[in-house]
């Protein structure tokens, strides 16, 4: 059991190292999804604003809610600079994450978070562009969980990657990293 846990942690660390060492031009791309109000949204709708993207799902029991709460606290710490950053939560579980479910979920953390979902065929190219992996598995009992990669992607106002931030950072660390990555006011 200990060997399996060590293998999983080393794999996660390796994935993070791989993703954070990639050329920025190789991560990200255009997307068109649906927001929590059922409206079509594309990356062009965020032009002129930085976006902080996170891929997760509403039935996540630990990492996703903790990440959204931490991101909300980090943006609060930034104050007025936060107004140019739009946090975006993209679902990796389109089967359960309908627009209405997604909207209710993101509002628990902040009214500023934009939740996006879509069909499997709409989400796959977006996940591929951001090198996001997601795999369903069923634990003992009913339902399923989704194992997925977890990074925060800071995109500039032209949908180019500015940087990636690990989700296990504290709110203060995320705010500090955003200050470092954003242009001076």
BELHU-V69845 format. One record per residue. N is the residue number from 1. RES is the residue in one letter. PHI is phi in radians with two decimals (none if undefined). OMEGA is omega as a letter, one per 20 degrees, with the letter a starting at -180 (NA if undefined). D_LAST is the distance of its C-alpha to the last C-alpha in Angstrom with 1 decimal. Layout:
{{N:RES:PHI:OMEGA:D_LAST} {N:RES:PHI:OMEGA:D_LAST}}
This chain:
{{1:X:none:a:50.1} {2:X:-1.08:r:48.1} {3:X:-1.10:r:48.2} {4:X:-1.13:r:46.7} {5:X:-1.08:r:43.9} {6:X:-1.10:r:43.1} {7:X:-1.08:a:43.3} {8:X:-1.12:r:40.9} {9:X:-1.14:r:38.3} {10:X:-1.17:r:38.7} {11:X:-1.12:r:38.3} {12:X:-1.12:r:35.1} {13:X:-1.13:r:33.7} {14:X:-1.13:r:34.9} {15:X:-1.10:r:33.3} {16:X:-1.06:r:29.9} {17:X:-1.08:r:30.4} {18:X:-1.05:a:31.5} {19:X:-1.18:a:28.7} {20:X:-1.30:r:25.9} {21:X:-1.62:a:27.6} {22:X:-1.19:r:27.9} {23:X:-1.08:a:26.2} {24:X:-1.07:a:23.2} {25:X:-1.25:a:25.0} {26:X:-1.61:a:27.8} {27:X:-2.12:r:26.1} {28:X:1.78:r:25.3} {29:X:2.91:a:26.6} {30:X:-1.18:r:27.3} {31:X:-2.63:r:28.7} {32:X:-2.41:a:30.3} {33:X:-2.32:a:31.1} {34:X:-2.12:r:31.9} {35:X:-1.51:a:29.8} {36:X:-1.16:r:31.3} {37:X:-1.78:r:32.5} {38:X:1.41:a:34.4} {39:X:-1.62:r:32.2} {40:X:-1.26:a:31.5} {41:X:-2.31:r:27.9} {42:X:-2.15:r:26.7} {43:X:-1.07:r:23.6} {44:X:-1.10:r:23.3} {45:X:-1.18:a:22.7} {46:X:-1.78:a:19.3} {47:X:-0.97:a:18.2} {48:X:1.56:r:14.7} {49:X:-2.15:r:13.8} {50:X:-1.30:r:13.6} {51:X:-2.13:r:16.9} {52:X:-2.01:a:18.1} {53:X:-1.60:r:21.8} {54:X:-2.43:r:24.7} {55:X:-1.77:a:28.4} {56:X:-2.88:r:30.9} {57:X:-2.71:a:33.6} {58:X:-1.28:a:34.5} {59:X:-1.59:r:37.7} {60:X:-1.10:a:36.0} {61:X:-1.60:a:37.3} {62:X:-2.49:a:34.7} {63:X:-1.11:a:31.8} {64:X:-1.10:r:30.4} {65:X:-1.13:r:30.3} {66:X:-1.14:r:29.0} {67:X:-1.12:a:26.2} {68:X:-1.12:r:25.2} {69:X:-1.14:a:25.4} {70:X:-1.18:r:23.3} {71:X:-1.09:r:20.6} {72:X:-1.04:r:20.7} {73:X:-1.15:r:20.5} {74:X:-1.12:r:17.6} {75:X:-1.19:r:15.5} {76:X:-1.08:r:16.7} {77:X:-1.14:a:15.6} {78:X:-1.26:r:11.9} {79:X:1.18:a:12.2} {80:X:-1.10:r:10.0} {81:X:-1.10:a:7.8} {82:X:-1.13:a:11.4} {83:X:-1.11:r:12.0} {84:X:-1.66:r:10.8} {85:X:-1.90:r:13.1} {86:X:-1.86:r:16.8} {87:X:-1.32:a:19.3} {88:X:-2.21:r:22.4} {89:X:-1.90:a:25.8} {90:X:-1.87:a:28.3} {91:X:-1.28:r:31.9} {92:X:-1.84:a:34.2} {93:X:-2.29:a:37.2} {94:X:-1.14:a:37.9} {95:X:-1.09:a:41.4} {96:X:-1.80:a:40.4} {97:X:-1.58:r:36.8} {98:X:-1.25:r:37.5} {99:X:-0.95:a:34.8} {100:X:-1.14:r:36.1} {101:X:-1.10:a:36.3} {102:X:-1.11:a:32.8} {103:X:-1.09:r:31.3} {104:X:-1.08:a:33.2} {105:X:-1.15:a:32.0} {106:X:-1.18:r:28.2} {107:X:-1.14:r:28.4} {108:X:-1.10:a:29.8} {109:X:-1.75:r:26.5} {110:X:-2.98:r:24.0} {111:X:-1.25:a:24.2} {112:X:-1.57:a:21.0} {113:X:-1.31:r:22.6} {114:X:-1.72:r:24.1} {115:X:-1.64:r:27.5} {116:X:-2.22:r:29.0} {117:X:-2.52:r:32.5} {118:X:3.07:r:35.2} {119:X:-1.30:r:38.5} {120:X:-0.97:a:39.2} {121:X:-1.21:r:39.3} {122:X:-1.37:a:35.9} {123:X:-1.35:a:34.3} {124:X:-0.99:r:36.0} {125:X:-1.13:r:34.2} {126:X:-1.18:r:30.8} {127:X:-1.09:r:31.8} {128:X:-1.13:a:33.2} {129:X:-1.09:a:30.0} {130:X:-1.75:r:28.1} {131:X:1.00:r:31.1} {132:X:-1.66:r:31.6} {133:X:-1.89:r:35.1} {134:X:-2.60:a:36.9} {135:X:-2.44:r:40.5} {136:X:-1.36:r:42.6} {137:X:-2.61:a:45.1} {138:X:-1.83:r:47.5} {139:X:-1.29:r:48.0} {140:X:-1.06:a:51.3} {141:X:2.00:a:51.6} {142:X:-1.58:r:50.3} {143:X:1.44:r:47.0} {144:X:-2.61:r:44.8} {145:X:-2.00:r:41.6} {146:X:-2.18:r:39.1} {147:X:-1.39:a:38.1} {148:X:-2.56:r:34.7} {149:X:-1.23:a:32.1} {150:X:-2.38:r:29.0} {151:X:-2.50:r:25.6} {152:X:-1.74:a:22.1} {153:X:-1.93:r:20.8} {154:X:-1.63:a:17.1} {155:X:-1.91:r:17.2} {156:X:-1.41:a:14.7} {157:X:-1.21:r:15.0} {158:X:-2.09:r:18.1} {159:X:1.12:r:19.8} {160:X:-1.88:a:19.5} {161:X:-1.17:r:19.4} {162:X:-1.70:r:16.4} {163:X:-3.10:r:18.2} {164:X:-2.14:a:20.8} {165:X:-2.20:r:20.9} {166:X:-1.16:a:24.4} {167:X:-1.32:r:25.3} {168:X:-1.52:r:27.1} {169:X:-1.31:r:23.9} {170:X:-1.33:r:23.4} {171:X:-1.03:r:20.7} {172:X:-1.14:r:19.1} {173:X:-1.14:r:19.4} {174:X:-1.12:r:17.9} {175:X:-1.06:r:14.8} {176:X:-1.09:r:14.6} {177:X:-1.17:r:15.1} {178:X:-1.12:r:12.5} {179:X:-1.03:a:9.9} {180:X:-1.19:a:11.6} {181:X:-1.43:a:11.8} {182:X:-1.41:r:8.5} {183:X:-1.14:r:6.4} {184:X:-1.10:r:3.8} {185:X:-1.20:NA:0.0}}
